[in-house]
Amino acid sequence: MKSVVLKGTQNGFEITLDDSENFETIKTEFTELLDQLVHSSDYSEKKGMKFDIITGNRALSAEQKQTLRDIVNKRDNLVINEFKADVMSNDEAYHLRDENRVTIIDQTIHNGQDLKIKGDVLFLGKIHKGGKLITNGNLFCMGNVDGIVQVGFPVDESKLAVGNFHNAQQVRIGEQIEIIEDNREKISEDLRTVVYVNGLHTISYSNLDNIKEISPKFFSRIGGI
């Protein structure tokens, strides 16, 4: 069974990496796959092709990501759009903790319960449906969210929510509200998802790899990831 698989999706192309395989094997098969692609008879139709790299339960290091980018950059008109993982690396978690300015919460928030925190929050617990976690800062979530989270309370739209909010009821940023149950197809089951308010004052979704473009000030504050 191949450890590197290319497939088309409604949103473009994805290359999935087997998260149980060693990286050297991944690198070899990744190179072979791209070679096959650029030598295929219909490659001309794929010029300018962008693809996401899906790593499952493996968080690639910055060096490993750069290795794959270097392999891609040797081939004309192929571009890595973003890396997507279901886990967050320890380095990323420590960066997001931002030393002593983040409150770490590891508890269960039940239906009908509101937990209000000042400042940035690293959440490791569980929010049941009907439960609410509210902060005036940013939220970095490595726990399970089935309820409601609000960042930038009450009106600060510059704050971010980072984590897997696929099963949440709502995500609120300042006064903006996204009812996830009505828009679940927009948001991936990915701990590295970034929820933010865009220039049109509506809620958007991206990936932690794009944090520099989403919020340059925040990127500088955490020292770059």
PyMOL commands that set and color helices and strands:
alter all, ss='L'
color gray80, all
select helices_A, chain A and resi 23-38+43-46+62-73+90-97+99-101+180-182+184-186+208-214+216-221
alter helices_A, ss='H'
color red, helices_A
select strands_A, chain A and resi 4-9+12-17+49-56+78-85+102-105+108-109+114-117+120-123+126-127+132-135+139-141+144-145+148-151+161-162+170-173+176-179+193-197+203-207
alter strands_A, ss='S'
color yellow, strands_A
deselect
rebuild
show_as cartoon
